[in-house]
């Protein structure tokens, strides 16, 4: 059960880490990229979270 939950949240955790690392890189001035990429990743993260939530409601 724990492994199953980890696999479900794996994509959400990955997107969150990618956003945090990308923001840190931009804040440190190591690389300057468009903020549109940040919002794109935020949208992907929200879609993944919604899919996980919907999947859990269907399974219950």
PDB file of N, CA, C and O in Angstrom:
ATOM      1  N   UNK A   1       0.820  -1.202   0.000  1.00  0.00           N
ATOM      2  CA  UNK A   1       0.000   0.000   0.000  1.00  0.00           C
ATOM      3  C   UNK A   1       0.860   1.261   0.000  1.00  0.00           C
ATOM      4  O   UNK A   1       0.558   2.213  -0.720  1.00  0.00           O
ATOM      5  N   UNK A   2       1.924   1.279   0.796  1.00  0.00           N
ATOM      6  CA  UNK A   2       2.801   2.449   0.853  1.00  0.00           C
ATOM      7  C   UNK A   2       3.490   2.655  -0.484  1.00  0.00           C
ATOM      8  O   UNK A   2       3.610   3.788  -0.950  1.00  0.00           O
ATOM      9  N   UNK A   3       3.946   1.574  -1.111  1.00  0.00           N
ATOM     10  CA  UNK A   3       4.618   1.686  -2.406  1.00  0.00           C
ATOM     11  C   UNK A   3       3.630   2.171  -3.461  1.00  0.00           C
ATOM     12  O   UNK A   3       3.992   2.974  -4.321  1.00  0.00           O
ATOM     13  N   UNK A   4       2.395   1.697  -3.406  1.00  0.00           N
ATOM     14  CA  UNK A   4       1.371   2.132  -4.348  1.00  0.00           C
ATOM     15  C   UNK A   4       1.120   3.635  -4.229  1.00  0.00           C
ATOM     16  O   UNK A   4       1.002   4.326  -5.241  1.00  0.00           O
ATOM     17  N   UNK A   5       1.039   4.144  -2.995  1.00  0.00           N
ATOM     18  CA  UNK A   5       0.850   5.584  -2.792  1.00  0.00           C
ATOM     19  C   UNK A   5       2.049   6.372  -3.276  1.00  0.00           C
ATOM     20  O   UNK A   5       1.886   7.457  -3.834  1.00  0.00           O
ATOM     21  N   UNK A   6       3.251   5.852  -3.078  1.00  0.00           N
ATOM     22  CA  UNK A   6       4.461   6.531  -3.527  1.00  0.00           C
ATOM     23  C   UNK A   6       4.471   6.653  -5.041  1.00  0.00           C
ATOM     24  O   UNK A   6       4.834   7.700  -5.576  1.00  0.00           O
ATOM     25  N   UNK A   7       4.077   5.594  -5.737  1.00  0.00           N
ATOM     26  CA  UNK A   7       4.048   5.625  -7.199  1.00  0.00           C
ATOM     27  C   UNK A   7       3.016   6.635  -7.686  1.00  0.00           C
ATOM     28  O   UNK A   7       3.246   7.318  -8.684  1.00  0.00           O
ATOM     29  N   UNK A   8       1.895   6.739  -7.003  1.00  0.00           N
ATOM     30  CA  UNK A   8       0.869   7.708  -7.399  1.00  0.00           C
ATOM     31  C   UNK A   8       1.368   9.141  -7.262  1.00  0.00           C
ATOM     32  O   UNK A   8       1.087   9.988  -8.110  1.00  0.00           O
ATOM     33  N   UNK A   9       2.091   9.401  -6.217  1.00  0.00           N
ATOM     34  CA  UNK A   9       2.549  10.765  -5.946  1.00  0.00           C
ATOM     35  C   UNK A   9       3.910  11.073  -6.566  1.00  0.00           C
ATOM     36  O   UNK A   9       4.405  12.194  -6.451  1.00  0.00           O
ATOM     37  N   UNK A  10       4.512  10.092  -7.215  1.00  0.00           N
ATOM     38  CA  UNK A  10       5.849  10.262  -7.779  1.00  0.00           C
ATOM     39  C   UNK A  10       5.909  11.436  -8.757  1.00  0.00           C
ATOM     40  O   UNK A  10       6.826  12.254  -8.677  1.00  0.00           O
ATOM     41  N   UNK A  11       4.960  11.532  -9.666  1.00  0.00           N
ATOM     42  CA  UNK A  11       4.964  12.613 -10.660  1.00  0.00           C
ATOM     43  C   UNK A  11       4.778  13.970  -9.989  1.00  0.00           C
ATOM     44  O   UNK A  11       5.420  14.947 -10.375  1.00  0.00           O
ATOM     45  N   UNK A  12       3.906  14.032  -8.989  1.00  0.00           N
ATOM     46  CA  UNK A  12       3.662  15.291  -8.286  1.00  0.00           C
ATOM     47  C   UNK A  12       4.909  15.740  -7.539  1.00  0.00           C
ATOM     48  O   UNK A  12       5.251  16.922  -7.554  1.00  0.00           O
ATOM     49  N   UNK A  13       5.585  14.811  -6.891  1.00  0.00           N
ATOM     50  CA  UNK A  13       6.826  15.123  -6.175  1.00  0.00           C
ATOM     51  C   UNK A  13       7.891  15.588  -7.164  1.00  0.00           C
ATOM     52  O   UNK A  13       8.615  16.545  -6.890  1.00  0.00           O
ATOM     53  N   UNK A  14       7.991  14.921  -8.305  1.00  0.00           N
ATOM     54  CA  UNK A  14       8.986  15.276  -9.318  1.00  0.00           C
ATOM     55  C   UNK A  14       8.752  16.692  -9.842  1.00  0.00           C
ATOM     56  O   UNK A  14       9.695  17.475  -9.961  1.00  0.00           O
ATOM     57  N   UNK A  15       7.506  17.020 -10.153  1.00  0.00           N
ATOM     58  CA  UNK A  15       7.192  18.363 -10.662  1.00  0.00           C
ATOM     59  C   UNK A  15       7.495  19.417  -9.603  1.00  0.00           C
ATOM     60  O   UNK A  15       8.041  20.474  -9.919  1.00  0.00           O
ATOM     61  N   UNK A  16       7.147  19.139  -8.352  1.00  0.00           N
ATOM     62  CA  UNK A  16       7.431  20.083  -7.267  1.00  0.00           C
ATOM     63  C   UNK A  16       8.916  20.330  -7.089  1.00  0.00           C
ATOM     64  O   UNK A  16       9.348  21.471  -6.923  1.00  0.00           O
ATOM     65  N   UNK A  17       9.699  19.259  -7.123  1.00  0.00           N
ATOM     66  CA  UNK A  17      11.152  19.412  -7.000  1.00  0.00           C
ATOM     67  C   UNK A  17      11.729  20.170  -8.189  1.00  0.00           C
ATOM     68  O   UNK A  17      12.617  21.007  -8.025  1.00  0.00           O
ATOM     69  N   UNK A  18      11.230  19.880  -9.373  1.00  0.00           N
ATOM     70  CA  UNK A  18      11.700  20.574 -10.572  1.00  0.00           C
ATOM     71  C   UNK A  18      11.418  22.070 -10.477  1.00  0.00           C
ATOM     72  O   UNK A  18      12.259  22.888 -10.849  1.00  0.00           O
ATOM     73  N   UNK A  19      10.233  22.430  -9.978  1.00  0.00           N
ATOM     74  CA  UNK A  19       9.893  23.845  -9.799  1.00  0.00           C
ATOM     75  C   UNK A  19      10.796  24.505  -8.763  1.00  0.00           C
ATOM     76  O   UNK A  19      11.269  25.622  -8.975  1.00  0.00           O
ATOM     77  N   UNK A  20      11.037  23.830  -7.656  1.00  0.00           N
ATOM     78  CA  UNK A  20      11.873  24.401  -6.597  1.00  0.00           C
ATOM     79  C   UNK A  20      13.310  24.586  -7.070  1.00  0.00           C
ATOM     80  O   UNK A  20      13.915  25.630  -6.829  1.00  0.00           O
ATOM     81  N   UNK A  21      13.849  23.591  -7.734  1.00  0.00           N
ATOM     82  CA  UNK A  21      15.230  23.678  -8.217  1.00  0.00           C
ATOM     83  C   UNK A  21      15.350  24.752  -9.295  1.00  0.00           C
ATOM     84  O   UNK A  21      16.309  25.524  -9.304  1.00  0.00           O
ATOM     85  N   UNK A  22      14.374  24.799 -10.204  1.00  0.00           N
ATOM     86  CA  UNK A  22      14.394  25.821 -11.258  1.00  0.00           C
ATOM     87  C   UNK A  22      14.324  27.229 -10.697  1.00  0.00           C
ATOM     88  O   UNK A  22      15.024  28.127 -11.164  1.00  0.00           O
ATOM     89  N   UNK A  23      13.475  27.421  -9.693  1.00  0.00           N
ATOM     90  CA  UNK A  23      13.361  28.735  -9.057  1.00  0.00           C
ATOM     91  C   UNK A  23      14.659  29.120  -8.365  1.00  0.00           C
ATOM     92  O   UNK A  23      15.097  30.267  -8.457  1.00  0.00           O
ATOM     93  N   UNK A  24      15.271  28.176  -7.679  1.00  0.00           N
ATOM     94  CA  UNK A  24      16.540  28.445  -6.999  1.00  0.00           C
ATOM     95  C   UNK A  24      17.634  28.816  -7.997  1.00  0.00           C
ATOM     96  O   UNK A  24      18.406  29.744  -7.756  1.00  0.00           O
ATOM     97  N   UNK A  25      17.701  28.102  -9.103  1.00  0.00           N
ATOM     98  CA  UNK A  25      18.701  28.402 -10.138  1.00  0.00           C
ATOM     99  C   UNK A  25      18.498  29.819 -10.677  1.00  0.00           C
ATOM    100  O   UNK A  25      19.462  30.555 -10.888  1.00  0.00           O
ATOM    101  N   UNK A  26      17.237  30.192 -10.898  1.00  0.00           N
ATOM    102  CA  UNK A  26      16.956  31.540 -11.406  1.00  0.00           C
ATOM    103  C   UNK A  26      17.284  32.601 -10.360  1.00  0.00           C
ATOM    104  O   UNK A  26      17.847  33.644 -10.694  1.00  0.00           O
ATOM    105  N   UNK A  27      16.936  32.343  -9.087  1.00  0.00           N
ATOM    106  CA  UNK A  27      17.216  33.314  -8.023  1.00  0.00           C
ATOM    107  C   UNK A  27      18.714  33.511  -7.807  1.00  0.00           C
ATOM    108  O   UNK A  27      19.157  34.619  -7.502  1.00  0.00           O
ATOM    109  N   UNK A  28      19.489  32.449  -7.963  1.00  0.00           N
ATOM    110  CA  UNK A  28      20.939  32.551  -7.800  1.00  0.00           C
ATOM    111  C   UNK A  28      21.615  33.178  -9.015  1.00  0.00           C
ATOM    112  O   UNK A  28      22.810  33.473  -8.975  1.00  0.00           O
ATOM    113  N   UNK A  29      20.865  33.382 -10.090  1.00  0.00           N
ATOM    114  CA  UNK A  29      21.411  34.014 -11.287  1.00  0.00           C
ATOM    115  C   UNK A  29      22.250  33.078 -12.132  1.00  0.00           C
ATOM    116  O   UNK A  29      23.011  33.533 -12.986  1.00  0.00           O
ATOM    117  N   UNK A  30      22.124  31.779 -11.908  1.00  0.00           N
ATOM    118  CA  UNK A  30      22.905  30.823 -12.688  1.00  0.00           C
ATOM    119  C   UNK A  30      22.371  30.691 -14.111  1.00  0.00           C
ATOM    120  O   UNK A  30      23.129  30.468 -15.055  1.00  0.00           O
ATOM    121  N   UNK A  31      21.070  30.832 -14.246  1.00  0.00           N
ATOM    122  CA  UNK A  31      20.444  30.735 -15.564  1.00  0.00           C
ATOM    123  C   UNK A  31      19.165  31.558 -15.536  1.00  0.00           C
ATOM    124  O   UNK A  31      18.415  31.507 -14.562  1.00  0.00           O
ATOM    125  N   UNK A  32      18.916  32.303 -16.579  1.00  0.00           N
ATOM    126  CA  UNK A  32      17.713  33.127 -16.643  1.00  0.00           C
ATOM    127  C   UNK A  32      16.790  32.569 -17.722  1.00  0.00           C
ATOM    128  O   UNK A  32      17.093  32.643 -18.913  1.00  0.00           O
ATOM    129  N   UNK A  33      15.671  32.016 -17.292  1.00  0.00           N
ATOM    130  CA  UNK A  33      14.704  31.485 -18.240  1.00  0.00           C
ATOM    131  C   UNK A  33      13.355  32.161 -18.015  1.00  0.00           C
ATOM    132  O   UNK A  33      13.124  32.779 -16.975  1.00  0.00           O
ATOM    133  N   UNK A  34      12.490  32.039 -18.980  1.00  0.00           N
ATOM    134  CA  UNK A  34      11.185  32.699 -18.936  1.00  0.00           C
ATOM    135  C   UNK A  34      10.341  32.157 -17.785  1.00  0.00           C
ATOM    136  O   UNK A  34      10.361  30.961 -17.495  1.00  0.00           O
ATOM    137  N   UNK A  35       9.601  33.052 -17.136  1.00  0.00           N
ATOM    138  CA  UNK A  35       8.721  32.622 -16.048  1.00  0.00           C
ATOM    139  C   UNK A  35       7.548  31.795 -16.573  1.00  0.00           C
ATOM    140  O   UNK A  35       6.847  31.150 -15.793  1.00  0.00           O
ATOM    141  N   UNK A  36       7.332  31.810 -17.879  1.00  0.00           N
ATOM    142  CA  UNK A  36       6.279  30.972 -18.458  1.00  0.00           C
ATOM    143  C   UNK A  36       6.532  29.496 -18.181  1.00  0.00           C
ATOM    144  O   UNK A  36       5.592  28.718 -18.016  1.00  0.00           O
ATOM    145  N   UNK A  37       7.799  29.116 -18.130  1.00  0.00           N
ATOM    146  CA  UNK A  37       8.120  27.715 -17.815  1.00  0.00           C
ATOM    147  C   UNK A  37       7.704  27.375 -16.398  1.00  0.00           C
ATOM    148  O   UNK A  37       7.228  26.267 -16.153  1.00  0.00           O
ATOM    149  N   UNK A  38       7.869  28.291 -15.462  1.00  0.00           N
ATOM    150  CA  UNK A  38       7.446  28.056 -14.085  1.00  0.00           C
ATOM    151  C   UNK A  38       5.943  27.816 -14.032  1.00  0.00           C
ATOM    152  O   UNK A  38       5.484  26.879 -13.380  1.00  0.00           O
ATOM    153  N   UNK A  39       5.187  28.650 -14.708  1.00  0.00           N
ATOM    154  CA  UNK A  39       3.732  28.509 -14.682  1.00  0.00           C
ATOM    155  C   UNK A  39       3.274  27.272 -15.437  1.00  0.00           C
ATOM    156  O   UNK A  39       2.263  26.668 -15.078  1.00  0.00           O
ATOM    157  N   UNK A  40       3.995  26.891 -16.463  1.00  0.00           N
ATOM    158  CA  UNK A  40       3.700  25.638 -17.160  1.00  0.00           C
ATOM    159  C   UNK A  40       3.853  24.459 -16.204  1.00  0.00           C
ATOM    160  O   UNK A  40       2.984  23.589 -16.140  1.00  0.00           O
ATOM    161  N   UNK A  41       4.957  24.433 -15.464  1.00  0.00           N
ATOM    162  CA  UNK A  41       5.177  23.353 -14.500  1.00  0.00           C
ATOM    163  C   UNK A  41       4.144  23.390 -13.380  1.00  0.00           C
ATOM    164  O   UNK A  41       3.712  22.343 -12.898  1.00  0.00           O
ATOM    165  N   UNK A  42       3.747  24.585 -12.966  1.00  0.00           N
ATOM    166  CA  UNK A  42       2.705  24.695 -11.941  1.00  0.00           C
ATOM    167  C   UNK A  42       1.394  24.095 -12.458  1.00  0.00           C
ATOM    168  O   UNK A  42       0.696  23.398 -11.722  1.00  0.00           O
ATOM    169  N   UNK A  43       1.070  24.359 -13.694  1.00  0.00           N
ATOM    170  CA  UNK A  43      -0.135  23.784 -14.291  1.00  0.00           C
ATOM    171  C   UNK A  43      -0.066  22.275 -14.396  1.00  0.00           C
ATOM    172  O   UNK A  43      -1.049  21.584 -14.130  1.00  0.00           O
ATOM    173  N   UNK A  44       1.090  21.762 -14.782  1.00  0.00           N
ATOM    174  CA  UNK A  44       1.271  20.308 -14.845  1.00  0.00           C
ATOM    175  C   UNK A  44       1.112  19.702 -13.454  1.00  0.00           C
ATOM    176  O   UNK A  44       0.470  18.665 -13.290  1.00  0.00           O
ATOM    177  N   UNK A  45       1.698  20.353 -12.462  1.00  0.00           N
ATOM    178  CA  UNK A  45       1.586  19.864 -11.088  1.00  0.00           C
ATOM    179  C   UNK A  45       0.146  19.835 -10.609  1.00  0.00           C
ATOM    180  O   UNK A  45      -0.275  18.877  -9.962  1.00  0.00           O
ATOM    181  N   UNK A  46      -0.610  20.878 -10.923  1.00  0.00           N
ATOM    182  CA  UNK A  46      -2.022  20.911 -10.539  1.00  0.00           C
ATOM    183  C   UNK A  46      -2.824  19.831 -11.261  1.00  0.00           C
ATOM    184  O   UNK A  46      -3.715  19.217 -10.673  1.00  0.00           O
ATOM    185  N   UNK A  47      -2.508  19.600 -12.526  1.00  0.00           N
ATOM    186  CA  UNK A  47      -3.205  18.554 -13.274  1.00  0.00           C
ATOM    187  C   UNK A  47      -2.909  17.177 -12.687  1.00  0.00           C
ATOM    188  O   UNK A  47      -3.805  16.341 -12.571  1.00  0.00           O
ATOM    189  N   UNK A  48      -1.656  16.946 -12.319  1.00  0.00           N
ATOM    190  CA  UNK A  48      -1.284  15.669 -11.709  1.00  0.00           C
ATOM    191  C   UNK A  48      -1.989  15.505 -10.371  1.00  0.00           C
ATOM    192  O   UNK A  48      -2.509  14.431 -10.072  1.00  0.00           O
ATOM    193  N   UNK A  49      -2.010  16.555  -9.568  1.00  0.00           N
ATOM    194  CA  UNK A  49      -2.683  16.488  -8.264  1.00  0.00           C
ATOM    195  C   UNK A  49      -4.178  16.217  -8.439  1.00  0.00           C
ATOM    196  O   UNK A  49      -4.757  15.429  -7.691  1.00  0.00           O
ATOM    197  N   UNK A  50      -4.794  16.857  -9.407  1.00  0.00           N
ATOM    198  CA  UNK A  50      -6.208  16.618  -9.678  1.00  0.00           C
ATOM    199  C   UNK A  50      -6.473  15.191 -10.132  1.00  0.00           C
ATOM    200  O   UNK A  50      -7.459  14.577  -9.725  1.00  0.00           O
ATOM    201  N   UNK A  51      -5.593  14.665 -10.975  1.00  0.00           N
ATOM    202  CA  UNK A  51      -5.748  13.286 -11.442  1.00  0.00           C
ATOM    203  C   UNK A  51      -5.604  12.297 -10.289  1.00  0.00           C
ATOM    204  O   UNK A  51      -6.346  11.318 -10.216  1.00  0.00           O
ATOM    205  N   UNK A  52      -4.664  12.544  -9.399  1.00  0.00           N
ATOM    206  CA  UNK A  52      -4.476  11.678  -8.232  1.00  0.00           C
ATOM    207  C   UNK A  52      -5.718  11.727  -7.351  1.00  0.00           C
ATOM    208  O   UNK A  52      -6.197  10.692  -6.888  1.00  0.00           O
ATOM    209  N   UNK A  53      -6.230  12.911  -7.123  1.00  0.00           N
ATOM    210  CA  UNK A  53      -7.416  13.093  -6.284  1.00  0.00           C
ATOM    211  C   UNK A  53      -8.623  12.382  -6.894  1.00  0.00           C
ATOM    212  O   UNK A  53      -9.361  11.687  -6.195  1.00  0.00           O
ATOM    213  N   UNK A  54      -8.814  12.560  -8.182  1.00  0.00           N
ATOM    214  CA  UNK A  54      -9.925  11.918  -8.875  1.00  0.00           C
ATOM    215  C   UNK A  54      -9.788  10.405  -8.828  1.00  0.00           C
ATOM    216  O   UNK A  54     -10.766   9.695  -8.598  1.00  0.00           O
ATOM    217  N   UNK A  55      -8.587   9.917  -9.044  1.00  0.00           N
ATOM    218  CA  UNK A  55      -8.326   8.481  -9.016  1.00  0.00           C
ATOM    219  C   UNK A  55      -8.636   7.901  -7.641  1.00  0.00           C
ATOM    220  O   UNK A  55      -9.192   6.807  -7.545  1.00  0.00           O
ATOM    221  N   UNK A  56      -8.288   8.612  -6.587  1.00  0.00           N
ATOM    222  CA  UNK A  56      -8.560   8.131  -5.234  1.00  0.00           C
ATOM    223  C   UNK A  56     -10.057   8.105  -4.951  1.00  0.00           C
ATOM    224  O   UNK A  56     -10.537   7.193  -4.277  1.00  0.00           O
ATOM    225  N   UNK A  57     -10.801   9.084  -5.450  1.00  0.00           N
ATOM    226  CA  UNK A  57     -12.251   9.112  -5.231  1.00  0.00           C
ATOM    227  C   UNK A  57     -12.937   7.977  -5.977  1.00  0.00           C
ATOM    228  O   UNK A  57     -13.904   7.400  -5.477  1.00  0.00           O
ATOM    229  N   UNK A  58     -12.447   7.651  -7.168  1.00  0.00           N
ATOM    230  CA  UNK A  58     -13.029   6.574  -7.966  1.00  0.00           C
ATOM    231  C   UNK A  58     -12.749   5.226  -7.313  1.00  0.00           C
ATOM    232  O   UNK A  58     -13.605   4.342  -7.331  1.00  0.00           O
ATOM    233  N   UNK A  59     -11.564   5.058  -6.739  1.00  0.00           N
ATOM    234  CA  UNK A  59     -11.191   3.783  -6.130  1.00  0.00           C
ATOM    235  C   UNK A  59     -11.888   3.533  -4.802  1.00  0.00           C
ATOM    236  O   UNK A  59     -12.009   2.383  -4.378  1.00  0.00           O
ATOM    237  N   UNK A  60     -12.350   4.589  -4.139  1.00  0.00           N
ATOM    238  CA  UNK A  60     -12.985   4.415  -2.818  1.00  0.00           C
ATOM    239  C   UNK A  60     -14.412   4.033  -2.941  1.00  0.00           C
ATOM    240  O   UNK A  60     -15.091   3.848  -1.932  1.00  0.00           O
TER     241      UNK A  60
END
